Amino acid sequence: MGRTPVGVAIIGFFVLMAGVAHVFAGLTLTGYVVFWDGTIGSGLFLWGVLTGLVGLLFIACAVALWWKLSWAWMFTNFVAVLGLVDAVFVLFASHDVSEGLAVAILPVVVLWYLNQAHIKAAFEIDDAA
């Protein structure tokens, strides 16, 4: 199986931090409805639950990246592509090329790194597929 590449471990750490942040954001949204001034039926509770579930998925993905499971490689590529789509939306919404490029830098680096031959080999991803 071998050791996890350092770049994958770093990406996994950032995915873990994003997951923890999503879990806390979900707890904040659901807690706002339950314990404070949030109104029932406003959708905040549902969005809190969904945000918390996404956070748990991110945490599971971080662990899977460290264990070099192939589904984590695919999921991370998928999220990076969504990041590129988000960069296009930022470009159009801000009318500023520099902001669109700034948002696109991290997803491009992640896609480039995860598609290196030695990283694919670490995840046992076949290049022919």
N, C-alpha and C positions, 0 to 999 in steps of 0.2 A: 504494500500500500504506500509506504514512503511518508516523508514529512510533507506537511502543508506548505506550499510556497509562501514566502513572506508577504508578497502583494495580496494574495488571497486572504491571508490572516488579517491584513490591514483593512481590506474591503469588508471582511466579516465583522471586524470591530465596528466600522461605521454603520453597517447594517444593524448590528446589535444596538447601537446608540439610537438609531432611528426607530427601532422597535420599542425600546424603552420609552422614548419620547411619545410615540403614538399611544402606548398603553396609558401613560399618565394623562395625555390629552383626552383619551376616551373616558377615563375615570373622572376627569374634571367636568366634561360635558354631561355625563350621566349624573354625577353628584350635584351639578347645578340644578338639574331638574328635580332631583329627589329632595335635596336639603335646602335649596335657596329659592330664588325668585323665578326659576324657569317654569313655563306653563306646560301643562300636559297637552300633548297634541301638536306642539310646535315643531317636532322632529328632532330636537336636540338630543333626546334620550336615544333615539334610533341611531343618529350619527355618532353618538358617544360609544354605543355598543359596536358599531361597524369599525370605528377608528381603533378601538381596543382590539378587535379581532385582527385587523391589519397589523397592528403592533405585535401580536402574538405570532402571526405568520412571518413577520420580519425576524423575530427572535429565533424562530425555528429555522429560518433560512440561514441566519448567521452561524448557528451550530452546524447545520448541514454543510456550509462552506468550509468550516474548519475540519469536518470529517470527509470532505471532498466527495459529496454525493452529487450525482449528475443532475438531479432535478434542481439543486441549488444553483448550479451553473446556468441552467436554462432560465430559471426564475430571475436571476440577477441580470442576465442579458435582456430579458423581457422588460424589467424595470428600467434598465438603461435606455432602451428604445423609447419607453414612455417618457423618460427624461428628455430625450431629443425632441419628441412631439411637444412637450411642455416648452422647450426652448423656442420652437417655432411660434407657439402662442404668445410667449413673452415678447418675441421680436415684433409680431404684429400689434400687440396691445401697447407696447411702449414706443413704437416707431423709432427705435434706437437699436442699431445693429450691434453696438458694443454690449448692451444688456442681453440680447439674444445669444451672442457668442459666449458671454460669461456664463450663462445658464447651461450652455451646451458643452462646456469644457469637460466637466466631470463625467457625464455619460459617455462622451467620446473616448476619454482615457480608459474608463472601465471596459467599454466594448473592445477597444484595441488590446488591452491587457488580457482579458479573458479569452480572446481568440488567438493568442499566441500558441504555437505548436506545443511548447512544453507545459503550458497551463492546461490545454485540452488533454494532453497525455496524462497529467496528474489526475484529472477528473475521469479518465478513461473514455473520452469522447472521440469517436472515430471521425477523421477528417473527410471521409467519403460520404458521410451522411448529410 
